[in-house]
Amino acid sequence: MDFIEVSPLPEICKNCRDRLLCIENGEGEWCCDECDLLGERFVCVASPLPPTENAPL
């Protein structure tokens, strides 16, 4: 599965103390990699063309 980052960043991420502390310390956003709310920041990319009823198999 492929995921893309939500834009704009969700409020819950913008206000996350761990994320803000990482950024403040110049450590990037590595803390987000293990965040329980990662599903708020990244969404699954659906297939570009959904299957249709008459599509050949």
PQR file of N, CA, C, O and H, with PARSE charges and radii, in Angstrom:
ATOM      1  N   MET A   1       0.833  -1.184   0.000 -0.4000 1.5000
ATOM      2  CA  MET A   1       0.000   0.000   0.000 -0.0000 2.0000
ATOM      3  C   MET A   1       0.877   1.248   0.000  0.5500 1.7000
ATOM      4  O   MET A   1       1.952   1.274   0.599 -0.5500 1.4000
ATOM      5  N   ASP A   2       0.402   2.259  -0.673 -0.4000 1.5000
ATOM      6  CA  ASP A   2       1.095   3.537  -0.691 -0.0000 2.0000
ATOM      7  C   ASP A   2       0.318   4.540   0.141  0.5500 1.7000
ATOM      8  O   ASP A   2      -0.912   4.515   0.180 -0.5500 1.4000
ATOM      9  H   ASP A   2      -0.471   2.238  -1.160  0.4000 1.0000
ATOM     10  N   PHE A   3       1.044   5.417   0.800 -0.4000 1.5000
ATOM     11  CA  PHE A   3       0.432   6.437   1.641 -0.0000 2.0000
ATOM     12  C   PHE A   3       0.949   7.813   1.237  0.5500 1.7000
ATOM     13  O   PHE A   3       2.088   7.950   0.790 -0.5500 1.4000
ATOM     14  H   PHE A   3       2.043   5.438   0.768  0.4000 1.0000
ATOM     15  N   ILE A   4       0.113   8.823   1.396 -0.4000 1.5000
ATOM     16  CA  ILE A   4       0.531  10.199   1.161 -0.0000 2.0000
ATOM     17  C   ILE A   4       0.224  11.024   2.405  0.5500 1.7000
ATOM     18  O   ILE A   4      -0.678  10.705   3.180 -0.5500 1.4000
ATOM     19  H   ILE A   4      -0.812   8.712   1.760  0.4000 1.0000
ATOM     20  N   GLU A   5       0.990  12.085   2.575 -0.4000 1.5000
ATOM     21  CA  GLU A   5       0.801  12.958   3.724 -0.0000 2.0000
ATOM     22  C   GLU A   5      -0.385  13.890   3.484  0.5500 1.7000
ATOM     23  O   GLU A   5      -0.538  14.453   2.401 -0.5500 1.4000
ATOM     24  H   GLU A   5       1.723  12.345   1.945  0.4000 1.0000
ATOM     25  N   VAL A   6      -1.205  14.040   4.491 -0.4000 1.5000
ATOM     26  CA  VAL A   6      -2.358  14.930   4.414 -0.0000 2.0000
ATOM     27  C   VAL A   6      -1.862  16.370   4.379  0.5500 1.7000
ATOM     28  O   VAL A   6      -0.935  16.737   5.101 -0.5500 1.4000
ATOM     29  H   VAL A   6      -1.081  13.582   5.372  0.4000 1.0000
ATOM     30  N   SER A   7      -2.477  17.165   3.546 -0.4000 1.5000
ATOM     31  CA  SER A   7      -2.114  18.573   3.467 -0.0000 2.0000
ATOM     32  C   SER A   7      -3.387  19.394   3.512  0.5500 1.7000
ATOM     33  O   SER A   7      -4.281  19.160   2.699 -0.5500 1.4000
ATOM     34  H   SER A   7      -3.229  16.867   2.959  0.4000 1.0000
ATOM     35  N   PRO A   8      -3.507  20.326   4.406 -0.5600 1.5000
ATOM     36  CA  PRO A   8      -2.522  20.738   5.406  0.2800 2.0000
ATOM     37  C   PRO A   8      -2.421  19.711   6.535  0.5500 1.7000
ATOM     38  O   PRO A   8      -3.285  18.850   6.703 -0.5500 1.4000
ATOM     39  N   LEU A   9      -1.362  19.831   7.282 -0.4000 1.5000
ATOM     40  CA  LEU A   9      -1.111  18.946   8.412 -0.0000 2.0000
ATOM     41  C   LEU A   9      -2.274  19.033   9.398  0.5500 1.7000
ATOM     42  O   LEU A   9      -2.708  20.136   9.733 -0.5500 1.4000
ATOM     43  H   LEU A   9      -0.660  20.531   7.146  0.4000 1.0000
ATOM     44  N   PRO A  10      -2.792  17.885   9.874 -0.5600 1.5000
ATOM     45  CA  PRO A  10      -3.902  17.914  10.831  0.2800 2.0000
ATOM     46  C   PRO A  10      -3.547  18.680  12.109  0.5500 1.7000
ATOM     47  O   PRO A  10      -2.390  18.697  12.527 -0.5500 1.4000
ATOM     48  N   GLU A  11      -4.533  19.302  12.714 -0.4000 1.5000
ATOM     49  CA  GLU A  11      -4.327  20.082  13.953 -0.0000 2.0000
ATOM     50  C   GLU A  11      -3.685  19.239  15.044  0.5500 1.7000
ATOM     51  O   GLU A  11      -2.843  19.728  15.797 -0.5500 1.4000
ATOM     52  H   GLU A  11      -5.473  19.289  12.375  0.4000 1.0000
ATOM     53  N   ILE A  12      -4.082  17.967  15.132 -0.4000 1.5000
ATOM     54  CA  ILE A  12      -3.540  17.112  16.188 -0.0000 2.0000
ATOM     55  C   ILE A  12      -2.026  16.960  16.038  0.5500 1.7000
ATOM     56  O   ILE A  12      -1.314  16.802  17.029 -0.5500 1.4000
ATOM     57  H   ILE A  12      -4.766  17.570  14.521  0.4000 1.0000
ATOM     58  N   CYS A  13      -1.537  17.007  14.794 -0.4000 1.5000
ATOM     59  CA  CYS A  13      -0.092  16.929  14.545 -0.0000 2.0000
ATOM     60  C   CYS A  13       0.576  18.283  14.786  0.5500 1.7000
ATOM     61  O   CYS A  13       1.670  18.356  15.347 -0.5500 1.4000
ATOM     62  H   CYS A  13      -2.116  17.135  13.989  0.4000 1.0000
ATOM     63  N   LYS A  14      -0.086  19.338  14.361 -0.4000 1.5000
ATOM     64  CA  LYS A  14       0.477  20.677  14.546 -0.0000 2.0000
ATOM     65  C   LYS A  14       0.697  20.992  16.023  0.5500 1.7000
ATOM     66  O   LYS A  14       1.631  21.711  16.376 -0.5500 1.4000
ATOM     67  H   LYS A  14      -0.974  19.279  13.905  0.4000 1.0000
ATOM     68  N   ASN A  15      -0.158  20.457  16.876 -0.4000 1.5000
ATOM     69  CA  ASN A  15      -0.097  20.749  18.308 -0.0000 2.0000
ATOM     70  C   ASN A  15       0.567  19.646  19.128  0.5500 1.7000
ATOM     71  O   ASN A  15       0.556  19.706  20.358 -0.5500 1.4000
ATOM     72  H   ASN A  15      -0.917  19.872  16.590  0.4000 1.0000
ATOM     73  N   CYS A  16       1.135  18.656  18.481 -0.4000 1.5000
ATOM     74  CA  CYS A  16       1.739  17.520  19.185 -0.0000 2.0000
ATOM     75  C   CYS A  16       3.026  17.974  19.885  0.5500 1.7000
ATOM     76  O   CYS A  16       3.949  18.473  19.241 -0.5500 1.4000
ATOM     77  H   CYS A  16       1.144  18.608  17.482  0.4000 1.0000
ATOM     78  N   ARG A  17       3.076  17.799  21.193 -0.4000 1.5000
ATOM     79  CA  ARG A  17       4.246  18.238  21.980 -0.0000 2.0000
ATOM     80  C   ARG A  17       5.508  17.496  21.561  0.5500 1.7000
ATOM     81  O   ARG A  17       6.577  18.099  21.471 -0.5500 1.4000
ATOM     82  H   ARG A  17       2.326  17.393  21.716  0.4000 1.0000
ATOM     83  N   ASP A  18       5.396  16.187  21.302 -0.4000 1.5000
ATOM     84  CA  ASP A  18       6.570  15.414  20.908 -0.0000 2.0000
ATOM     85  C   ASP A  18       7.132  15.918  19.580  0.5500 1.7000
ATOM     86  O   ASP A  18       8.343  16.084  19.437 -0.5500 1.4000
ATOM     87  H   ASP A  18       4.527  15.698  21.375  0.4000 1.0000
ATOM     88  N   ARG A  19       6.257  16.159  18.616 -0.4000 1.5000
ATOM     89  CA  ARG A  19       6.676  16.648  17.300 -0.0000 2.0000
ATOM     90  C   ARG A  19       7.320  18.025  17.424  0.5500 1.7000
ATOM     91  O   ARG A  19       8.375  18.275  16.840 -0.5500 1.4000
ATOM     92  H   ARG A  19       5.273  16.024  18.731  0.4000 1.0000
ATOM     93  N   LEU A  20       6.690  18.914  18.183 -0.4000 1.5000
ATOM     94  CA  LEU A  20       7.227  20.261  18.360 -0.0000 2.0000
ATOM     95  C   LEU A  20       8.593  20.236  19.044  0.5500 1.7000
ATOM     96  O   LEU A  20       9.480  21.015  18.696 -0.5500 1.4000
ATOM     97  H   LEU A  20       5.833  18.711  18.658  0.4000 1.0000
ATOM     98  N   LEU A  21       8.758  19.343  20.012 -0.4000 1.5000
ATOM     99  CA  LEU A  21      10.035  19.220  20.709 -0.0000 2.0000
ATOM    100  C   LEU A  21      11.119  18.697  19.764  0.5500 1.7000
ATOM    101  O   LEU A  21      12.251  19.182  19.790 -0.5500 1.4000
ATOM    102  H   LEU A  21       8.038  18.710  20.295  0.4000 1.0000
ATOM    103  N   CYS A  22      10.781  17.720  18.939 -0.4000 1.5000
ATOM    104  CA  CYS A  22      11.744  17.200  17.962 -0.0000 2.0000
ATOM    105  C   CYS A  22      12.208  18.309  17.029  0.5500 1.7000
ATOM    106  O   CYS A  22      13.404  18.464  16.782 -0.5500 1.4000
ATOM    107  H   CYS A  22       9.862  17.326  18.918  0.4000 1.0000
ATOM    108  N   ILE A  23      11.265  19.072  16.518 -0.4000 1.5000
ATOM    109  CA  ILE A  23      11.588  20.155  15.594 -0.0000 2.0000
ATOM    110  C   ILE A  23      12.420  21.228  16.299  0.5500 1.7000
ATOM    111  O   ILE A  23      13.399  21.728  15.747 -0.5500 1.4000
ATOM    112  H   ILE A  23      10.293  18.946  16.719  0.4000 1.0000
ATOM    113  N   GLU A  24      12.021  21.572  17.518 -0.4000 1.5000
ATOM    114  CA  GLU A  24      12.738  22.590  18.291 -0.0000 2.0000
ATOM    115  C   GLU A  24      14.194  22.188  18.530  0.5500 1.7000
ATOM    116  O   GLU A  24      15.088  23.034  18.533 -0.5500 1.4000
ATOM    117  H   GLU A  24      11.226  21.165  17.967  0.4000 1.0000
ATOM    118  N   ASN A  25      14.420  20.891  18.729 -0.4000 1.5000
ATOM    119  CA  ASN A  25      15.771  20.385  18.982 -0.0000 2.0000
ATOM    120  C   ASN A  25      16.534  20.092  17.689  0.5500 1.7000
ATOM    121  O   ASN A  25      17.653  19.582  17.729 -0.5500 1.4000
ATOM    122  H   ASN A  25      13.693  20.204  18.727  0.4000 1.0000
ATOM    123  N   GLY A  26      15.930  20.414  16.549 -0.4000 1.5000
ATOM    124  CA  GLY A  26      16.588  20.195  15.264 -0.0000 2.0000
ATOM    125  C   GLY A  26      16.707  18.738  14.879  0.5500 1.7000
ATOM    126  O   GLY A  26      17.592  18.370  14.106 -0.5500 1.4000
ATOM    127  H   GLY A  26      15.020  20.829  16.516  0.4000 1.0000
ATOM    128  N   GLU A  27      15.818  17.893  15.415 -0.4000 1.5000
ATOM    129  CA  GLU A  27      15.871  16.452  15.170 -0.0000 2.0000
ATOM    130  C   GLU A  27      14.909  16.010  14.076  0.5500 1.7000
ATOM    131  O   GLU A  27      14.721  14.809  13.879 -0.5500 1.4000
ATOM    132  H   GLU A  27      15.099  18.192  16.043  0.4000 1.0000
ATOM    133  N   GLY A  28      14.302  16.940  13.365 -0.4000 1.5000
ATOM    134  CA  GLY A  28      13.324  16.554  12.356 -0.0000 2.0000
ATOM    135  C   GLY A  28      12.049  16.065  12.999  0.5500 1.7000
ATOM    136  O   GLY A  28      11.708  16.462  14.114 -0.5500 1.4000
ATOM    137  H   GLY A  28      14.455  17.915  13.525  0.4000 1.0000
ATOM    138  N   GLU A  29      11.354  15.212  12.300 -0.4000 1.5000
ATOM    139  CA  GLU A  29      10.077  14.710  12.811 -0.0000 2.0000
ATOM    140  C   GLU A  29      10.119  13.195  13.008  0.5500 1.7000
ATOM    141  O   GLU A  29       9.114  12.517  12.794 -0.5500 1.4000
ATOM    142  H   GLU A  29      11.630  14.890  11.395  0.4000 1.0000
ATOM    143  N   TRP A  30      11.263  12.664  13.409 -0.4000 1.5000
ATOM    144  CA  TRP A  30      11.404  11.225  13.595 -0.0000 2.0000
ATOM    145  C   TRP A  30      10.407  10.674  14.606  0.5500 1.7000
ATOM    146  O   TRP A  30      10.008   9.513  14.520 -0.5500 1.4000
ATOM    147  H   TRP A  30      12.080  13.215  13.582  0.4000 1.0000
ATOM    148  N   CYS A  31      10.003  11.509  15.568 -0.4000 1.5000
ATOM    149  CA  CYS A  31       9.069  11.049  16.603 -0.0000 2.0000
ATOM    150  C   CYS A  31       7.726  10.645  15.994  0.5500 1.7000
ATOM    151  O   CYS A  31       6.996   9.840  16.574 -0.5500 1.4000
ATOM    152  H   CYS A  31      10.328  12.452  15.638  0.4000 1.0000
ATOM    153  N   CYS A  32       7.405  11.197  14.840 -0.4000 1.5000
ATOM    154  CA  CYS A  32       6.125  10.880  14.186 -0.0000 2.0000
ATOM    155  C   CYS A  32       6.094   9.434  13.694  0.5500 1.7000
ATOM    156  O   CYS A  32       5.016   8.858  13.542 -0.5500 1.4000
ATOM    157  H   CYS A  32       7.997  11.850  14.369  0.4000 1.0000
ATOM    158  N   ASP A  33       7.266   8.839  13.444 -0.4000 1.5000
ATOM    159  CA  ASP A  33       7.321   7.481  12.917 -0.0000 2.0000
ATOM    160  C   ASP A  33       6.663   6.465  13.841  0.5500 1.7000
ATOM    161  O   ASP A  33       6.166   5.441  13.374 -0.5500 1.4000
ATOM    162  H   ASP A  33       8.141   9.307  13.568  0.4000 1.0000
ATOM    163  N   GLU A  34       6.653   6.730  15.135 -0.4000 1.5000
ATOM    164  CA  GLU A  34       6.094   5.788  16.095 -0.0000 2.0000
ATOM    165  C   GLU A  34       4.846   6.329  16.788  0.5500 1.7000
ATOM    166  O   GLU A  34       4.413   5.793  17.808 -0.5500 1.4000
ATOM    167  H   GLU A  34       7.057   7.563  15.514  0.4000 1.0000
ATOM    168  N   CYS A  35       4.282   7.374  16.239 -0.4000 1.5000
ATOM    169  CA  CYS A  35       3.117   8.009  16.847 -0.0000 2.0000
ATOM    170  C   CYS A  35       1.858   7.157  16.659  0.5500 1.7000
ATOM    171  O   CYS A  35       1.646   6.575  15.596 -0.5500 1.4000
ATOM    172  H   CYS A  35       4.633   7.809  15.410  0.4000 1.0000
ATOM    173  N   ASP A  36       1.042   7.093  17.684 -0.4000 1.5000
ATOM    174  CA  ASP A  36      -0.225   6.360  17.603 -0.0000 2.0000
ATOM    175  C   ASP A  36      -1.212   7.034  16.656  0.5500 1.7000
ATOM    176  O   ASP A  36      -2.172   6.407  16.209 -0.5500 1.4000
ATOM    177  H   ASP A  36       1.214   7.566  18.548  0.4000 1.0000
ATOM    178  N   LEU A  37      -0.981   8.296  16.353 -0.4000 1.5000
ATOM    179  CA  LEU A  37      -1.904   9.054  15.498 -0.0000 2.0000
ATOM    180  C   LEU A  37      -1.384   9.200  14.069  0.5500 1.7000
ATOM    181  O   LEU A  37      -1.832  10.079  13.333 -0.5500 1.4000
ATOM    182  H   LEU A  37      -0.201   8.805  16.717  0.4000 1.0000
ATOM    183  N   LEU A  38      -0.451   8.354  13.680 -0.4000 1.5000
ATOM    184  CA  LEU A  38       0.141   8.445  12.350 -0.0000 2.0000
ATOM    185  C   LEU A  38      -0.923   8.337  11.257  0.5500 1.7000
ATOM    186  O   LEU A  38      -0.765   8.903  10.176 -0.5500 1.4000
ATOM    187  H   LEU A  38      -0.087   7.640  14.278  0.4000 1.0000
ATOM    188  N   GLY A  39      -2.004   7.612  11.540 -0.4000 1.5000
ATOM    189  CA  GLY A  39      -3.090   7.470  10.581 -0.0000 2.0000
ATOM    190  C   GLY A  39      -3.834   8.763  10.314  0.5500 1.7000
ATOM    191  O   GLY A  39      -4.560   8.871   9.327 -0.5500 1.4000
ATOM    192  H   GLY A  39      -2.133   7.152  12.419  0.4000 1.0000
ATOM    193  N   GLU A  40      -3.661   9.739  11.178 -0.4000 1.5000
ATOM    194  CA  GLU A  40      -4.268  11.057  10.960 -0.0000 2.0000
ATOM    195  C   GLU A  40      -3.444  11.867   9.970  0.5500 1.7000
ATOM    196  O   GLU A  40      -3.969  12.726   9.263 -0.5500 1.4000
ATOM    197  H   GLU A  40      -3.071   9.652  11.981  0.4000 1.0000
ATOM    198  N   ARG A  41      -2.146  11.582   9.928 -0.4000 1.5000
ATOM    199  CA  ARG A  41      -1.221  12.365   9.105 -0.0000 2.0000
ATOM    200  C   ARG A  41      -1.043  11.783   7.702  0.5500 1.7000
ATOM    201  O   ARG A  41      -0.807  12.520   6.745 -0.5500 1.4000
ATOM    202  H   ARG A  41      -1.719  10.884  10.503  0.4000 1.0000
ATOM    203  N   PHE A  42      -1.158  10.470   7.585 -0.4000 1.5000
ATOM    204  CA  PHE A  42      -0.976   9.811   6.298 -0.0000 2.0000
ATOM    205  C   PHE A  42      -2.220   9.013   5.935  0.5500 1.7000
ATOM    206  O   PHE A  42      -2.804   8.338   6.783 -0.5500 1.4000
ATOM    207  H   PHE A  42      -1.350   9.871   8.362  0.4000 1.0000
ATOM    208  N   VAL A  43      -2.617   9.093   4.680 -0.4000 1.5000
ATOM    209  CA  VAL A  43      -3.790   8.346   4.219 -0.0000 2.0000
ATOM    210  C   VAL A  43      -3.366   7.406   3.097  0.5500 1.7000
ATOM    211  O   VAL A  43      -2.430   7.686   2.347 -0.5500 1.4000
ATOM    212  H   VAL A  43      -2.142   9.641   3.992  0.4000 1.0000
ATOM    213  N   CYS A  44      -4.064   6.306   3.003 -0.4000 1.5000
ATOM    214  CA  CYS A  44      -3.788   5.307   1.982 -0.0000 2.0000
ATOM    215  C   CYS A  44      -4.224   5.845   0.616  0.5500 1.7000
ATOM    216  O   CYS A  44      -5.302   6.421   0.468 -0.5500 1.4000
ATOM    217  H   CYS A  44      -4.824   6.078   3.612  0.4000 1.0000
ATOM    218  N   VAL A  45      -3.370   5.644  -0.355 -0.4000 1.5000
ATOM    219  CA  VAL A  45      -3.692   6.064  -1.716 -0.0000 2.0000
ATOM    220  C   VAL A  45      -4.483   4.939  -2.370  0.5500 1.7000
ATOM    221  O   VAL A  45      -3.997   3.815  -2.499 -0.5500 1.4000
ATOM    222  H   VAL A  45      -2.495   5.176  -0.235  0.4000 1.0000
ATOM    223  N   ALA A  46      -5.705   5.256  -2.779 -0.4000 1.5000
ATOM    224  CA  ALA A  46      -6.543   4.265  -3.442 -0.0000 2.0000
ATOM    225  C   ALA A  46      -6.063   4.063  -4.871  0.5500 1.7000
ATOM    226  O   ALA A  46      -5.358   4.907  -5.424 -0.5500 1.4000
ATOM    227  H   ALA A  46      -6.100   6.169  -2.674  0.4000 1.0000
ATOM    228  N   SER A  47      -6.444   2.957  -5.454 -0.4000 1.5000
ATOM    229  CA  SER A  47      -6.071   2.731  -6.848 -0.0000 2.0000
ATOM    230  C   SER A  47      -6.695   3.821  -7.703  0.5500 1.7000
ATOM    231  O   SER A  47      -7.802   4.273  -7.412 -0.5500 1.4000
ATOM    232  H   SER A  47      -7.017   2.271  -5.005  0.4000 1.0000
ATOM    233  N   PRO A  48      -6.007   4.250  -8.748 -0.5600 1.5000
ATOM    234  CA  PRO A  48      -6.491   5.375  -9.550  0.2800 2.0000
ATOM    235  C   PRO A  48      -7.840   5.121 -10.226  0.5500 1.7000
ATOM    236  O   PRO A  48      -8.640   6.042 -10.389 -0.5500 1.4000
ATOM    237  N   LEU A  49      -8.084   3.893 -10.612 -0.4000 1.5000
ATOM    238  CA  LEU A  49      -9.351   3.570 -11.278 -0.0000 2.0000
ATOM    239  C   LEU A  49     -10.060   2.460 -10.521  0.5500 1.7000
ATOM    240  O   LEU A  49      -9.596   1.320 -10.524 -0.5500 1.4000
ATOM    241  H   LEU A  49      -7.434   3.144 -10.480  0.4000 1.0000
ATOM    242  N   PRO A  50     -11.163   2.767  -9.880 -0.5600 1.5000
ATOM    243  CA  PRO A  50     -11.884   1.709  -9.164  0.2800 2.0000
ATOM    244  C   PRO A  50     -12.466   0.709 -10.157  0.5500 1.7000
ATOM    245  O   PRO A  50     -12.836   1.093 -11.267 -0.5500 1.4000
ATOM    246  N   PRO A  51     -12.552  -0.559  -9.783 -0.5600 1.5000
ATOM    247  CA  PRO A  51     -13.111  -1.561 -10.698  0.2800 2.0000
ATOM    248  C   PRO A  51     -14.570  -1.254 -11.001  0.5500 1.7000
ATOM    249  O   PRO A  51     -15.306  -0.744 -10.157 -0.5500 1.4000
ATOM    250  N   THR A  52     -14.960  -1.571 -12.204 -0.4000 1.5000
ATOM    251  CA  THR A  52     -16.352  -1.387 -12.599 -0.0000 2.0000
ATOM    252  C   THR A  52     -17.009  -2.747 -12.759  0.5500 1.7000
ATOM    253  O   THR A  52     -16.329  -3.768 -12.859 -0.5500 1.4000
ATOM    254  H   THR A  52     -14.362  -1.985 -12.890  0.4000 1.0000
ATOM    255  N   GLU A  53     -18.322  -2.755 -12.781 -0.4000 1.5000
ATOM    256  CA  GLU A  53     -19.066  -4.011 -12.883 -0.0000 2.0000
ATOM    257  C   GLU A  53     -18.806  -4.734 -14.196  0.5500 1.7000
ATOM    258  O   GLU A  53     -18.787  -5.965 -14.232 -0.5500 1.4000
ATOM    259  H   GLU A  53     -18.875  -1.926 -12.700  0.4000 1.0000
ATOM    260  N   ASN A  54     -18.606  -3.986 -15.272 -0.4000 1.5000
ATOM    261  CA  ASN A  54     -18.450  -4.597 -16.594 -0.0000 2.0000
ATOM    262  C   ASN A  54     -16.999  -4.727 -17.026  0.5500 1.7000
ATOM    263  O   ASN A  54     -16.736  -5.071 -18.178 -0.5500 1.4000
ATOM    264  H   ASN A  54     -18.622  -2.986 -15.242  0.4000 1.0000
ATOM    265  N   ALA A  55     -16.075  -4.471 -16.161 -0.4000 1.5000
ATOM    266  CA  ALA A  55     -14.672  -4.562 -16.524 -0.0000 2.0000
ATOM    267  C   ALA A  55     -14.264  -6.012 -16.731  0.5500 1.7000
ATOM    268  O   ALA A  55     -14.664  -6.885 -15.960 -0.5500 1.4000
ATOM    269  H   ALA A  55     -16.288  -4.192 -15.225  0.4000 1.0000
ATOM    270  N   PRO A  56     -13.463  -6.282 -17.776 -0.5600 1.5000
ATOM    271  CA  PRO A  56     -12.998  -7.655 -17.994  0.2800 2.0000
ATOM    272  C   PRO A  56     -12.072  -8.091 -16.867  0.5500 1.7000
ATOM    273  O   PRO A  56     -11.342  -7.273 -16.309 -0.5500 1.4000
ATOM    274  N   LEU A  57     -12.101  -9.362 -16.536 -0.4000 1.5000
ATOM    275  CA  LEU A  57     -11.256  -9.892 -15.456 -0.0000 2.0000
ATOM    276  C   LEU A  57      -9.924 -10.320 -15.970  0.5500 1.7000
ATOM    277  O   LEU A  57      -9.086 -10.789 -15.200 -0.5500 1.4000
ATOM    278  H   LEU A  57     -12.694 -10.027 -16.990  0.4000 1.0000
TER
END
